[in-house]
Amino acid sequence: MGGSWTIEQRVGSASSLHASWPGSEAQPDRARVALCRVEAPAVVLGSTQPDRVVDGDRAAAAGIAVARRRSGGGAVLVTPDDPVWIDVWLPIDHPLWRSDVGRAFHWLGEAWVDALTRSGIAGSASRRQGYLSCTRWSSLVCFGGVGTGEVVAEDGRKVVGLAQRRDRAGAWFHGACVLSWDAAPLLDVLAMAPDERSVARAELDAAVAGTSELLRLTGRPALSGAAIAAAFVDSLP
């Protein structure tokens, strides 16, 4: 338990972690946080992305599964170590609930900003409204753009991605905080021409920052995913 929040750890495949959340289904009136960890790497597609986004042969050769989430946005590569994946369940009668889908992200983005500050990363900010396509690959790759609530470093590079799905009982938020960013492993399994892949890597590498790099810039050592997750839990309203 964490104050008014139930905190749990969930381990499984990317598909199973996105398919259901037994705790929130059993107690939909309880605010809940899940620290998620996949057992094997997977590319997670957004709800509207077609399967052909992924090159199946390249993904199979790399040992990367393909999963799908029911929230929007672009593809994300999840591995057992990176990014820090934290889900939040918010009941519809919770004080933090907002009926407006955009404003619903505000408190969550600020919690992530506070978590980064507690971790030694100053100057980050949560985008307050609208969507900013910071690369031409934003419809393909989640971290190619910045949406409402998502968190950027002081220099504007994206650090935390957010998404949400709703039903009559509440909202299920997904959060992904990058520890060490390299666009290549994701791009290598997407269906792209080689020259596109090279350009996309350069542009995405310039648009995203991991916490390890941001801490290194201040002379601090990198933090583990567990430490970042603990900072987030401590930052919950």
C-alpha positions, 0 to 999 in steps of 0.5 A, a space after each residue: 500500500 502507498 497512502 491511498 494507492 495500491 502498489 503492485 508488481 506485474 511481470 509477464 509478456 507485453 501482450 498479457 500485461 496490456 490485455 488485462 489488469 486483474 487487480 483493477 478488474 477485481 477492485 475497480 473502485 481502488 486507485 492502483 499502480 502497477 510496476 510492470 516488467 516484461 519477460 522478453 522484448 516486444 514491439 507494442 503497437 498503438 491501437 490504430 497501427 496496422 500489423 504491417 508496420 512491423 517486419 515480421 521476419 526481422 522481428 522474429 530473427 531479433 527475438 522480438 515479439 509483437 504486441 498491441 495496446 488498446 490506447 493510441 500512439 506509435 510503436 514502443 519497444 519494451 525490454 525487461 530493463 528499459 523503459 520503466 513501465 508504470 501503469 496507473 488505474 484511476 477510478 471514475 469517482 477519484 478526486 484526480 479524475 477529469 472527464 476531459 481526456 487531455 486534462 486527465 493527463 495533467 496530474 500524471 505528467 506532474 507526478 513524473 516531473 516530480 519523480 525526475 526531480 527527486 531523481 536528480 534531473 532538474 528542469 523537466 516539464 509536462 506538456 499541458 495541451 495538444 500534440 507536438 510532432 517533433 519528428 516526421 516519424 511521430 505517427 510511426 514511433 511513440 517517442 517521435 512526438 510529444 502529447 498532453 501530459 508527456 514529459 520533456 527534459 529541459 532541452 525539449 527532448 522527450 523522456 516520458 511517454 503516456 497513453 490512456 484507455 477508458 471504460 465506465 469504471 475509470 481510466 488505465 494510464 500507461 507510462 514509459 520512462 526511458 533510461 537509455 535511448 537508442 532508436 536502432 533496435 526498434 527501427 531495425 524491426 519496423 518495415 522501412 527502407 534502409 535509407 529511411 531507417 538511417 534518417 529516422 534513427 538520427 532524427 529520433 536520437 536527437 528528439 529523445 533523452 534517457 534518464 542515464 544521459 540526463 544524469 550523466 550531464 550533471 555528473 551524477 551516476 545513472 539510476 536503476 529502473 527500480 530507483 526511478 519507479 520508487 521516485 514515481 511512487 513517492 511522487 503520487 498525489 
